[in-house]
Amino acid sequence: MLALHLNRNLWGQLTILKRVLPLFLCVVFTFGTAGAQENLPDTLYNVAGGEIGDRVNLDISAYIFHDVNRNGIYDLGDRSMADVVVAVGKNETAIAAVRSNVNGFANFPTSIHLETASITEVGTYEFAVLPPPGTKITTGNALQIIEVIELPDTGRVLGAVRMPDPIGVSPYTFIRGTFVGELPALVTVLQNGEFVKSGDIQSDGQFLVPVAPGEYTIQISDLERTVHALNVPVDIGTMQTAEIDVSEAITIDFERVAPLGLQKVPNGYAGLGWFNWNAMSAQITPGSIGYQNGATSGTTIAYTSSGHPAEIYREDGFDVLEANLTISWPQGEGEQVVFEYFRGETLIASDTVGLSAYGPISYQPMISDVTRVSITSLHYWQVVLDDLVIVLN
C-alpha cells in the first residue's frame, strides 16, 4: 500500500510538472533576455503568426425576422424566424438556396478556392427571400442586390461591400372558426360598432374572414363575441357567446420553468396540473423550426412530450381564454389538433385546430369552468404552446 501511495504521488507530481514545464521554461527564457521580454506578447498570443489576410472563407448572411408590429423595421420586440428559404443568383440564374437557422440567419459561404462555397467569384448577386405560405414580406426588400468583392491581401477570400438588410416576415391575419347551427348563415365583422365586412359560412359550418390587425366583434345569428386579431391569425373554435370576466386573467409564459433548457412542467405551476408537457428553451434543439417560430414571449415554450396526448387540469375549474399554438416541424404543416374540454367526467366542448410550423395561431376558445383539457395531435406531432391565458376559478 505504501509503494502504491508513493507511485500515485509520483505520478501526480509528474503530471503537474508536465503541465507547468513549458510555461516555466517560457518564463525563464523571457526574464533571461531583454529581447524575449519584448516579444513575449507575440509569443504567447501568436500575434502575426500568419498573414493578416490568411483565411479561407467567410459567410454572407441574410437575417430573417418575424415583424411582430408589422412596421417594416427590425426593432424591439421582433423575433428571429427559422426555416425561411433564401436564394442567391447571378445574372438571373439561381446558384444556391438555404433556409434560415433557428437564429434567423441564412448563411452563404464564399470562397474562390473552396468548391463547397455558395459564392465563388466576384460580381453582382441577387438575394431573394421566398416567404412561407400564409405570410408576406413587410420590409419591401424581398430582392436585394449585393456586390461581392475580393478582400485585400487575401487572394482568395470574397466578401460583400454591404451585407443584406434584415428581411421582415409577418402572417396574413384572419379570423376563422366553426358555427354549429342552422345554415345558410352569415358571419358579420364589426369594429367599434361599425360594419367591416361579412361572409358566408360554408356548408360544413367553417368560416374564415381576412381582417387587418385589430379588435373586432363577430356576429352569427343570435351569437356574438369579441376577438382580438393583433399580429397572428385567430381561430375561435366553435362560435359561442362568451361571457367571461377577464379582469382576473393570467398569462402563462413558461419562463423560468426550465433553467437548464429542458424540464417537465411540474404540477402546481400557475395553479394547474400538467400531464405530458415539457418546457424548453425554444432554440435548444438543432433545427427546431416550430419551437423557435412558436415562441411569442421570452425564450421558453411548452410542448407535448414526443407528440403524445397531453392534459391540463384543475379540480376547482378554470376558464380557457386563449393560447398561441404552433406545430413542431415543417413536416407536420397543417396538422389537426383536437381540444376536448371536460367538466368533471362530462365532455362539454371540443374543437379541431389546424397548425403551422412557421408561426403561431391565436386560439381563442373562451370556454368557461372546465376541470380538464385534453390536447391530441392526430399524427402525434409535438404541439408547441406559449402565452396561455386563463382565469382560475
N, C-alpha and C positions, 0 to 999 in steps of 0.2 A: 504493500500500500504506500509506503514511504517513497519507493522508487517511482511508482506511478504518479504520486503527487509531485515529485521533483520534475518528472518528464513533462507533466502538464504545465508547470510553472515555466519551464524552459521553453516549451512550445509557445506559450503566451508571450514571453519576452521576445522571442524571435519574430513573432507576428507583429508586435508593436514596432520592433526595430525595422522590419521590412517596410512598414508604412511611413515612418518618420525619416528614414535614412536619406531618401532623395531630397526632401526639403531641407534636412540638416546640412547636407553637402552643398546645396544651393546657397544656404545662408552663409556657410563658411567661405565659399567662393566669393560671395557678394561682399562680405566685410573684409575679405583679404585683399581685394584690389579695388582701386578707385574707379577703374573703367567699368568693372562689373556692377558697381553701385549705380552708375549712370544708366546701365542697360537693364536694370532689374525689372522695371515695369514691362518693357518689351519682352523680356524672357518669360515672365510669369503669365502674361496675358496674351501672348502670341500676336502682339501688335506688329503689323507689316510682315506677317508670316507668309503672305502671298500678295499678288497684285490686288489693288483696291477694287478692280472690276472682275476679280476671279470668282465668277459664279456661272451657273449653267442656265438657269431658267427662273422665271417668276410668273405670277398669275396676273391676268386682268380679270377683275371681278365685277359682276353686276349684283347689286343688292336689291332684294325684293321685300317689300313690307306690306302688311295689312294696314291700309289707310283708314284708321278707325273713325276719324272725324270727317273723312272724305273731302278734305280741303286741298288736296293735290300737293301737299308738302310733307316731307318726313319730319315730324316734330314729336313733342312729348305725348306719350300715350299710344303711339303707333307700335306695332309688333312685327317681328320678322316672320316671313311666310315661307313655308317649306314646300318643295316639290313643284315649283313653278318652272315651266320649260323656258329656257333662254337659248336662242340660236345665234350663231355668228356666221356671217357670209362675206364674200368679197366679189365685187362685180356681179351682184345679184345671184351668186351661186353659193348655196349652203355649204359650209365647211364642217361645222360641228354643232352639237346641241347638248346641253347639260341641264340638270334640274337643280334648283336652289336647295342647299342643305338646311338642316334644322336651324341654323343661324341666319338663314336668308340669303346666303351668298351662292351665286352661280360662278364657279371658278373656271377660267380658261388658261391653261398653262401655255407659255410662249417660249420658244427657243429655236434658234437656227439649226442646231445640231441634233436635238432630240426628236426622233421620229414620232414619239408619243404625244408631242405637244399639239395643241389645237391650232395655234398660230405659229407659222414657221418662216414668215418673211415680212418685210416692212410693207407698208401700204395703208390704204383706207379700207376699213372694215365696217360692216353693218351689224349692230347688235339688236336683235329683235326679241321681244317678250311675247309669249303666247299665253294669255291668261286662262286659268282653268274654267270649265263650264260654269255658267251662272255668275261669273264675275266680270269686272271691267277694269281697265287701267284708268286711274284718276289723275295721274301726273302728266299726261299728254306726251309721254316720251316712249311709246311702245317701240319705236325705231330710233336708234341713236347711231350717229356716225363717229367712229373712233379712229384716230390716226395713230398708227403703230410705227415706232422708230427703233433703230438700233442704238442701244445705250453706249455712251462714250467709254472708251478704254476697255471694252469687253470683247468685241469682235464676234460675239455670238449671242448676246442677250437682247431680247426685244422687250419693249415696254410701251405704254400708252402715253401720248402727250398729255391727255387728261382722262381720268377714269370715268366710266359711265355714271350718270346721275342715278340716285335711287329711284326705283320704279314702284309706285303705289298701286295696290290692287284692292278693290272692295266688291262685295257681292251686291247683286241686284236685290232690292228689298221687296218683299211681298207679304201678304197675309193669306195663309191657307188654313183649311180646316174641313170639318165634316158636319153636315146637317142631317139630323135624323128627324124626319117629319114629312109632311105632305108635299109632294112635288107635282108640277114645277114650282119653283120658288126663286126669289131674287135676293142676293146679298147686297146691302147698301152700306157704303162707307161715308161717314161724316167726320168732319174735323172742326172743332169749336162750334158745333151746332150747324155747320154749313155742309151742304151736299158736296161730296168729292167725286164719287163715281159709283156705279153699280154693275153687277154682273150676274149672269145666270148660274145656277147651281146645276152641276152635271147630274145625269140620271142615277149615278151611284152615290149621290149626296156630297161629292167632293166639290170644293171651290178654291180658287186661287185668284187673288186680286193684286196686281202690281201697284205699289204705292211708293211715294217718296218717304224718306225717313221722317218720323213724326209720331204724335199721339193721335189715336183715332177711336171712334165709336163705330161698331158694326152692328147692323140690324138684319135679322132674318125672321120673317113672320112676326110673332109677338116676342121674340127673343132679342136681347140687347146686351152688349158688354163692351168694355174698353180694351184697347190693345195698344201697346207701345212698340212700334217698329223703328228702333233708333238707328242701329248700324248693321244689323244682320236680319235675315228673313225670319218670319214668325210663323209658327204652327200652333194654332189654338186647340188642336184636338177636336173633340166633339163640341159643337156650339151649344152653349147654355147660358142662361142669365146668371152671372156670377155676382154674388153679394157677400164679399169677404172684407172685413175690416183689416186693411193693410198697414195700419199705423204701428202694429207690433211686429211687422215683418222683419226677419233677419236674413242676411245673405251669407251662405256657407261657401267659402272660397278655398278651403283645404290647405291654406298656407300654414306652415309650421307643424303639419301633421307628420311629415316625413323629413326630419332634419338631416338624415343621411342619404336622402334621394329617393328611397322606396320603402314603404311600410304599409301594412294592412291598416285600414281605417278602423280605429278602436270603437267599440260600443261606448256610448255616452258622449261621443264627440258631437257638439252642437245640440245636445239633448236628445239624440236619436240613436236607434240601434242600426247597425250596418252589417249586412251579410254579403260576403264575396266582393267587397270593394277594396281596392288598393289606392293609396295616394302616392303620387310620383312626381318628381321634377320633370317638366314637360320635355326636356332635352336630354334626359339621361340615357335613352335608348337610341343607338345609331339608326338613322333613317326613320325616326319616329314621327312620321308625317302628321297623322291626325292628332297626336298628343300635343305637338307644338302648335299646330293651327287651331286646336281646340282650347288653348289657354286664353282666357279672356280677362283675367286679372292676375297679377303676381306671376309666379313661376311654377305653381303646383296645380295639378289636376287630379281627379279621381277617375278610375276606370274599372269596369267589370273584369275581375281576375280571369285571365285565359278565355275571356269572352263568354263565360258561362252565366246563367241567370243569376241575378242579384236582387237584394231586397233592401228597403229602408223602412223602419218600423218604429212605432211608439205606442205604448199601451194606452196612454191618455189622449192620443189622437193629435193630428196636426193638419194644417192646410197646405196644399202644394200650389204655389203661385206660378213659378217659372223656373227654368233651368236652361243653361247653354249646353247643347249636345253636339257631339261630333263622332264620326266613326274613326277607328284607329288607323286604318291603312287604305290607300287608294284602291286596292283590290276589292275592298268592301263598299265601294262607292254606290250609294243608293240603297244600302242595306235598310231593311224594315225592322223597326224595334217596337215591341209590344209593351205597353204600360198597362198594368192591371191594378185597380185601386180597391182595397178591401176596408170594410168597417166590421171589425170582428172577423167572422168567417164568411161574411156576405160580400160578394163582388158587386160593387156599386157603380163602377165605370171602367171603361177601357179605351185606349187609343193606340193607333199604329202610326209611327212617325218615321219618315224616310230621312236618312242622314248622309252627310258628305264628309270626306276627309280633308277638304280644302277650306273649311271654315264652319263655325257652329250655326245651328238654327236655334232661335229662341223659342223653346217650347213653353207655352203659357196656358196650361190646362185650367187653372183656377178651380181646383177640386177641394172641397172643404171636408173637414172632420173625417180623415182616414186614419186607420191604425197601421196599415201596411201597404207598401207599393212594391210590386214585382216588376222587374225590368228584364226582358228577354230579347236578345238579338237572334233573329231567325236562323242565321247561319253561323252563330257564335263568334262574330267579330266583336272585339272589345268596344264597348260604349264609353266614350270619354265625356265626363261631366265636370262642369265648372259653374260657379256662381249660382248655386241652387238657392232659391228664395222660398222661405216657408214661414208659417205662423204656428207657434206651439200653442196647443190648447191647454 
